[in-house]
Structures are given as C-alpha cells and as structure tokens.
C-alpha cells in the first residue's frame, strides 16, 4: 500500500491510500484507492496523469460512503454552473453590443460606398464632356438685389 496526495472531485487535495495492480487507460495509470472524508473511508480510484504528473481521485459510484463526496461535488458543481452562467450573461451582452456596432459600421460603409459610386459617376460624366454640376441649386448672393 502506498500513499499519495490526490486532487479529489470536490476540488480538495487529500491523502489517498493506493493498492493493487495498476491498469493503463490512455495517458493515465489507474489504481484502486480510498481517501478519508469526515472520518469515513471513501472508496474509488486514483488516476495518475503521465502528461501533467498529477494524481486525481474519483469516487466509485457503487463504493462505500461515496455520497459524502457526491454532496460536496454537487455543491461545487452548482457554484461552478452559477459562475459560468454569470460569465455567459456578460459575454452575451458584449456580443449584442458588438453586433450593434457592426450594424452601425455596415450602415456607414454602405453610405461611403454610395458616395464613392456617385463620385465615380461624376468623374465618368466629366470625362465624357458633361458640365460639372453642383449638388445644390444656385443661390443668390446677399449683395444681389432681386426684383
């Protein structure tokens, strides 16, 4: 029997008692193990990651006293879900703001494209020999008297 510090499902680090022969599954080696939680022995498996060199403990759903770990795990999971939902709400509001900005920029871009097309049309008309026309009608000067 060997002892290792493991990362439990509820996010806490505990000392696990590891025993038996390991089996290989992907990048993990897995042993039968148990941890102490609230004075009780919780049965499960110790998983060792070759990639991260980290030990994890997963409670056996059919093992003894796993309900203790499940309650803590459920509380942690609910809190994590609440935090992620709050983060999602912030991201969705930022997404909406960015969509509005895109719509405004799209409208500005279309107005610029229309102005570019109008300017190109004027250039074509001038090259063809048409007189340059003002966009506004002629206005009288203040100094000119009208009858």
C-alpha positions as CSV (number, residue, x, y, z in Angstrom):
1,X,0.0,0.0,0.0
2,X,1.2,3.5,-1.0
3,X,0.1,6.9,0.0
4,X,-0.2,9.8,-2.5
5,X,-1.7,13.4,-2.4
6,X,-4.6,13.4,-4.9
7,X,-6.9,16.0,-6.3
8,X,-10.5,14.9,-5.4
9,X,-13.6,15.6,-7.4
10,X,-14.7,18.3,-5.0
11,X,-11.5,20.3,-5.7
12,X,-9.8,19.5,-2.4
13,X,-6.4,17.7,-2.0
14,X,-6.4,14.7,0.2
15,X,-4.1,11.8,1.0
16,X,-5.2,8.6,-0.8
17,X,-4.2,5.0,0.1
18,X,-3.4,3.3,-3.2
19,X,-3.3,-0.5,-3.5
20,X,-3.4,-3.3,-6.1
21,X,-2.0,-3.5,-9.6
22,X,-2.4,-0.5,-11.9
23,X,-4.2,-0.7,-15.2
24,X,-3.4,1.6,-18.2
25,X,-6.0,3.8,-19.8
26,X,-4.8,6.3,-22.4
27,X,-2.4,8.7,-20.7
28,X,-3.4,7.5,-17.2
29,X,-2.5,4.7,-14.8
30,X,-5.3,3.7,-12.5
31,X,-5.2,2.1,-9.0
32,X,-7.8,1.1,-6.5
33,X,-7.7,3.7,-3.8
34,X,-9.5,5.3,-0.9
35,X,-9.5,8.6,0.9
36,X,-10.7,9.7,4.4
37,X,-13.6,12.2,4.3
38,X,-15.4,13.3,7.5
39,X,-13.9,10.3,9.4
40,X,-15.1,7.8,6.8
41,X,-13.2,5.8,4.1
42,X,-14.4,6.7,0.6
43,X,-13.6,4.0,-2.0
44,X,-12.6,4.8,-5.5
45,X,-9.8,5.0,-8.0
46,X,-6.6,7.0,-8.1
47,X,-5.7,8.2,-11.6
48,X,-2.1,9.3,-12.4
49,X,-1.7,11.5,-15.4
50,X,1.6,11.0,-17.3
51,X,1.1,14.3,-19.1
52,X,0.6,16.6,-16.1
53,X,2.2,14.3,-13.4
54,X,-0.9,14.9,-11.3
55,X,-2.8,12.4,-9.1
56,X,-6.6,12.5,-9.2
57,X,-9.2,10.7,-7.1
58,X,-12.6,9.6,-8.5
59,X,-15.1,8.1,-6.1
60,X,-16.6,4.7,-7.1
61,X,-20.3,5.3,-7.6
62,X,-21.0,1.8,-6.0
63,X,-18.4,2.2,-3.3
64,X,-18.7,2.9,0.4
65,X,-19.5,6.4,1.6
66,X,-19.4,8.0,-1.9
67,X,-22.5,10.0,-1.0
68,X,-20.2,12.2,1.1
69,X,-18.1,13.1,-1.9
70,X,-21.2,13.4,-4.1
71,X,-22.7,16.1,-1.9
72,X,-19.5,18.2,-1.9
73,X,-19.1,17.6,-5.6
74,X,-22.8,18.7,-6.3
75,X,-22.3,21.9,-4.3
76,X,-19.1,22.7,-6.2
77,X,-20.8,21.9,-9.5
78,X,-23.7,24.1,-8.7
79,X,-21.4,27.0,-7.8
80,X,-19.4,26.5,-10.9
81,X,-22.5,26.5,-13.0
82,X,-23.7,29.7,-11.4
83,X,-20.3,31.4,-12.1
84,X,-20.3,30.2,-15.7
85,X,-23.9,31.4,-16.3
86,X,-22.9,34.8,-15.0
87,X,-19.9,34.8,-17.3
88,X,-22.2,33.7,-20.2
89,X,-24.6,36.6,-19.4
90,X,-21.7,39.1,-19.6
91,X,-20.4,37.6,-22.9
92,X,-23.9,37.6,-24.4
93,X,-24.3,41.3,-23.6
94,X,-20.9,42.1,-25.1
95,X,-21.9,40.1,-28.1
96,X,-25.1,42.2,-28.5
97,X,-23.1,45.5,-28.2
98,X,-20.6,44.3,-30.9
99,X,-23.5,43.3,-33.2
100,X,-24.9,46.8,-32.8
101,X,-21.5,48.3,-33.6
102,X,-21.3,46.1,-36.7
103,X,-24.7,47.2,-37.9
104,X,-23.7,50.9,-37.4
105,X,-20.4,50.3,-39.3
106,X,-22.3,48.4,-42.0
107,X,-24.6,51.4,-42.5
108,X,-21.7,53.8,-42.6
109,X,-19.9,51.6,-45.0
110,X,-22.9,51.5,-47.3
111,X,-23.2,55.3,-47.2
112,X,-19.5,55.6,-48.1
113,X,-19.9,53.1,-51.0
114,X,-22.9,55.2,-52.3
115,X,-20.8,58.3,-52.1
116,X,-17.9,56.6,-53.9
117,X,-20.2,55.4,-56.6
118,X,-21.7,58.9,-57.0
119,X,-18.1,60.4,-57.2
120,X,-17.1,57.8,-59.8
121,X,-20.3,58.7,-61.9
122,X,-19.3,62.4,-61.8
123,X,-15.8,61.5,-63.0
124,X,-17.2,59.5,-65.9
125,X,-19.6,62.3,-66.8
126,X,-16.7,64.9,-66.7
127,X,-14.5,62.6,-68.8
128,X,-17.4,62.4,-71.3
129,X,-17.6,66.2,-71.5
130,X,-20.6,67.0,-69.4
131,X,-20.5,70.2,-67.3
132,X,-19.7,70.0,-63.6
133,X,-23.0,70.4,-61.7
134,X,-23.3,71.4,-58.1
135,X,-25.2,69.2,-55.7
136,X,-27.1,72.2,-54.5
137,X,-29.2,74.6,-56.6
138,X,-27.8,78.1,-57.3
139,X,-28.2,80.6,-54.6
140,X,-28.3,84.4,-54.8
141,X,-25.6,86.3,-53.1
142,X,-26.7,88.7,-50.3
143,X,-25.3,91.6,-52.3
144,X,-27.6,90.9,-55.3
145,X,-30.9,92.7,-55.3
146,X,-33.9,90.7,-56.6
147,X,-36.9,92.4,-58.2
